[in-house]
Amino acid sequence: MRKILGKFTYLDLIIIIIIISAVVLAFYKTSDSESNIQKFTFDSLEMEKANNKFQDLNGAGKIVYSRLTGYNSINGKKETVYGQVLWSNDKEMLLNVNGSRILASNYQNRYADFYFESISLEVVGVENNTVDVILEPINVTSVNDLILNIPEEYQIYAPLSINPQKETLIQELTNELYIKENYAPITTSENNEMLNITWANPDDLRIIDQVLGDVNGVSGYITIRIFNVSNDTIENLENKYKIKKIVKLPI
């Protein structure tokens, strides 16, 4: 053994130690062998990475929970919260914690209920019969046109051009969404002529419709993620819309 080690320089040994440490860390970040639950951990500077991982998992039909360690934004006490991830972007994560919606973000977010220091994502199961239905672009008189008459739970992702005169309503819309839904599943282009609806549910869409009114715009491709979908619902959508494709999850 000494002869073998003697063939390595100090630099070689340092590189070997770094490689071994990276492998151990990667294993720690992605698995929990005792509980058989897949886990991914991130620190407070890795929210973008955490969001990307959640979107990958959610896009594969996975049920994702998160354990957040940080501080209550009201009383400043250090806490740990745990609940199902309902929605996420590069800066925020919305959890269902014992029936209450908790918005977690960094210290700069004035809307946040919880300021996180660490994030753990856990895959606890898979949604049954979940599909992404991709619709061809449509003319949109109002956001009400995007609300589906189906019994299943669903979310919508859609880019939408809007009347430039609606620019003054964007801040009002953002405030209304945070007040009523505790998050805002929208982004806008720099000139506020494009509204991106980012995985909004029907209640979100109704608020957007109430605030903006008629938008008289055109959508891009619309993605509808439907959970526990039935064959009747798929058939009804095929009869009503031009569907580009239907993707069954998990992929």
N, C-alpha and C positions, 0 to 999 in steps of 0.2 A: 504493500500500500504506500509506504514512504517513497519507494522508487517511482511509483506512478505519479504521486503528488509532486515529486521533485521535477517532473517534466513540465509542470505548469508554472507560468509566471504569476506574480501577484495579480496582474491585470486579468489573466485568464480566470483565476479563481473568483475575482469580483464579478466578472461577467456571468459565470456559472451560477453564483449565488443570486444575482439579479433575475436570471431566467427562472430559477426554481421558485423564487419569491413571487414572481408574476403568475406562474402556473397555480401556486397555492391560493393567491388572491383571487384569481379568476374562478377557481373552483368554489371558493367561499362566497363569491358574489352571485353565483348562478345556481346553487343547489343547497338543499337541506336533506342529507341522506337519512336522518333519523325519522323525519316526518313525511318524507317523500313528497314534499311541497316545493315546487320550483320557486326560488327567491332571487331577487336582484336588488342590490343595495347601492345607494348614491348619497353623496353629501350635498350640502346646501348650494354648492356651486355647479351641481350637475343636473339641474332641473330640466334642461333641454334634453339631456340623455335619458332621464327618467321618462319624460313625455314620449320620446321616440320609442322607447321600449314598451310603454303602455299602448301606444298606437299599433305597434307590431302585434302585441298580444291580443288586443281588442279586435284588430283586423283579422285575427285568426280564430275569432269566436270564443276566446278564453274569458273566463270570469276572473277578474283581478281585484285583489284587496291590497290595501296599503297600510303600513304601520309608520307613522310619522312621529319623530321626536323633535320637540321645539318648545315654543312659548305661546301661551294664550294671549291674543292681541288685546284683550280687555283688561285682564288683571296682571299680566306679565309673569304669571307662574309657569314654571317648566312642567310640561306634561307630555304624555304619549297618547296619541289617538289612533284608532284602528277602525277601518270600515271599507266598504266596497267603493272602488273608484268609479264614479259616474261619468266623469269628463276630465279632460286635461288639455293644456297647451304648454308652450315653452316656459311659462312663468307661473301658472296656477294649476292646482289640482282640486277637484271637487269630490268629497267623500260623503257617503251615507254612513253616519256614525250613530248606531242605535236609533235610526229613524229620523235623525236631524242632519241637515246638509251643512257641512263644514268646508269652507273655502280656505285652502292653505296656499301660502305664497311666501315671498321674501319680505324683508322689513320695509321695503319701499312701497308695498301695495296697501293703499289705504282701505281697500275693500276686504282684506283678508281677515278671517276669524282666527287663523293660526299661522305663526311664523315657524317654518321648519328648519331644523339643522341637519336632519338625516331623513332619508326616504327609503323604505323597503317595499318592494312590490312582490306580491305573492300570487301565484296562479293556483286557484282552489278548485277549478272545474272548467267545464266547457258548456256553452249554451247549445241546446238542441235545436236543430232545424233553423239555423241562422243563415241568412243570405244577404248579399249586397246586390241590390237591383240598380243597374246603371241605366238611367234614362237619357235619351237624346235631348239636346237643348230645346227649350220651349220659350214662347213669349209669355211674360208674366205681367198681368195687370196689377195684381197685388200679391203679397206673400201668402195670402189666404189660398192662392192657387197651389201652393206646395203642401197644404195640409191634406192628408189622405184619410179617406173614410174606410179605415180598416180596423179590426178589433185588436190586432197585435201591437205590442210595444215597438216603436221604431225611432230612428234618428236620421237626420238629413244633413248631407254636406252639399252645398251648392254655391257657386259663384254667380252673382247677379248684378247686372248693370242697373243703376237706379237714376232717377231724375236728379240732375245736379242741384235742383232747388231743394232737395231733401237734406242737403249738407248740414243745415242748422239743426236738424232733428237727430243727428247721429249721437251727440252727447246726451240728449234727452233719452234716446233709446238705450244707451249704455247704462245710464243711471237707473232706468226703469227695470232693466233686466237684473241688475245687481240687487235692487230693492226687493223684487218679487221672486226671483229664482236663485239669488245668491251667487250668480255667475253670469258672464256675458259671452255666449257662444258665437261671437261675430268678430270680424276684423274688416277694415276698410282700406282701400287704396289711398295713396298719398293725396289725391284730389277729391276723395270721397265719392267718386263716380262708380266705384265697384264695391259691392257689399259681399263679403264672403261669410256664408252661414256655415259654421263649423260644428257639425254633429249636434244640431238642435233637435229637441223633442217637440211634440205638438204644442205644449204650453208655451214654450219659447217662441214658436212661430206665431202664435196668436198675439203675443205681446208685440213682436216686431210688426205684425200687420196693423195692430191698433195704433201704434205710434207713427208709422210711415204712411199708412193709407195707400193710395194708388201709387205704384212705382213706375208702371209702364216701361218695363225693361225686358231684357233678354237674359236667360240663364246660360251657363255653360253646361257641361255634362253634370247631371244630378245623381248623387249616390244615396240610395235609401237602404239603410241597414235595418232589417226586420228580424226580430227575435221570435223563435218558436212559430215560424210562419206555416200557414196551411196551404194546401194546393189550391183551395178556392181563392185565397188572396192573390196568389201568383196569377191565376187565370184572370181575375178581375183587373189586375194591373196590366196584363198583356192586352186586354180588350180596350183599355182606356188610354195607354201611353205607347209611344214608340220606344221600345226597350232595346238598348244596344247589346247588353248581355246580363246574365244572372250568374253570380259567383256564389257557390255554396261554401260556407265556412264550417269548421276550420279548413284552410287550404292544405 
